[in-house]
């Protein structure tokens, strides 16, 4: 059974959170807009990889809002 974890990132006063689970060497990240991302871990820390996805998500929303 896969155990879900949560990562939280605050950007410009807005808090974003995502659930993630490591399934073998694959990380599944479930973002706030109900989309998901999958990445190979290749020995990397699952929390750090999930945070990368969440930070990219937050920055993408900011970039889209500026347009």
Helices and strands as residue ranges (DSSP letters): E 5-11, E 14-23, E 26-30, E 36-40, H 46-66
